[in-house]
Amino acid sequence: MPATNPPDGRLPYRCLTGSNDQAFCERVSKALEEGWKLHGSPALTFDGEQVVVAQAVVWPGYPD
């Protein structure tokens, strides 16, 4: 099955990053509501001041 791009023209892979807070969780939740799928586990690090998290998402139909 060929990969399909999201209807808004974005690439089918995105890596969302930010502080580990409600705003980041809302961004990931919005992506899921739009149809994006989680890809892998989240990654967390500490930048000396705060926890920073990253979560990859892919558009359905994108190869694993």
C-alpha positions in Angstrom: 0.0 0.0 0.0 1.6 3.4 -1.0 2.1 6.0 1.7 -0.4 8.8 1.7 0.3 12.3 2.9 -2.0 14.2 5.2 -4.6 16.3 3.5 -3.0 19.6 4.6 0.2 18.8 2.6 2.4 18.0 5.6 4.8 15.2 5.5 3.5 11.8 6.8 6.0 11.8 9.8 6.1 14.4 12.6 8.1 14.5 15.8 6.3 16.6 18.4 8.5 18.1 21.2 8.0 20.3 24.2 7.9 20.6 27.9 6.3 17.7 29.7 3.1 19.7 30.5 -0.6 19.9 29.7 0.1 22.0 26.6 2.3 19.2 25.1 -0.3 16.6 26.0 -3.0 18.7 24.3 -0.8 18.9 21.1 -0.4 15.1 21.0 -4.1 14.6 21.7 -5.1 17.0 18.9 -2.8 15.1 16.5 -4.6 11.9 17.5 -8.0 13.5 17.0 -6.9 14.6 13.5 -6.0 11.0 12.6 -2.3 10.8 13.3 -1.1 7.6 14.9 1.6 7.2 17.6 4.9 5.8 16.3 7.1 4.3 19.0 7.4 5.3 22.6 7.8 8.8 23.9 11.4 10.0 24.8 12.1 12.2 27.8 15.2 14.1 28.8 16.1 16.8 31.3 17.6 20.0 30.0 18.9 21.2 33.4 15.6 23.1 34.1 12.7 21.0 32.9 11.7 17.7 31.5 11.4 17.7 27.7 9.4 15.1 25.9 9.3 14.0 22.2 6.6 11.8 20.6 6.7 10.7 16.9 3.4 10.5 15.0 2.7 9.1 11.5 -0.1 9.5 9.1 -2.1 6.3 8.6 -0.8 4.3 5.6 2.8 5.4 6.2 5.1 2.3 6.3 6.5 1.1 9.6 
